[in-house]
Amino acid sequence: MKVVIGGLGAALGAALALATVAMAQTPGADAGAPAAAVPGSRCPTFPPEPTLPDGATARNAAAMQAGDAAYQEWGRTVQSILECRRVEATELQAQAQAITAQAQTRVTEYNEAVQRLTAVGQAWQAEAAEYNARGGRSGTRTR
């Protein structure tokens, strides 16, 4: 009896070999996929800039002092938000590094498994071909 390895075995091996190359080259998202929406910041939004008096036309010191007070208040608010954003960005970068390491590990595991599957499939095809070359007879049978 001959052992038949269907076209699926050969096709699967070829497809997985190509998938290994593709996966190794593109560990991220598909190039044609739309970018994921970026969630909003947990930090407050930046306030609009204050309207400052024109130094060339300001009528008096009180106008300049009011402008300075508006600038100082705005600056403190922006600095506070900047610190919040800096902390948020640092945390997100650490998370991104951890996710990248995890993704690289999964790609490596995937590629190694594909290589094992391909090797075992090729070995099985060779064994079946060897068996079939003997005419499908048992090698242990004696007359």
Buried (B, 14 or more C-beta within 10 A) or exposed (E): EEEEBEEEBEEBBEEBBEEBEEBEEEEEEEEEEEEEEEEEBEBEEEEEEBEBBEEEEBEEEEBBEBBBEBEEEBEEEEEEBEEBBEEEEEEEEEEEEEEEEEEEEEBEEBBEEBEEBBEEBEEBBEEBEEBBEEEEEEEEEEE
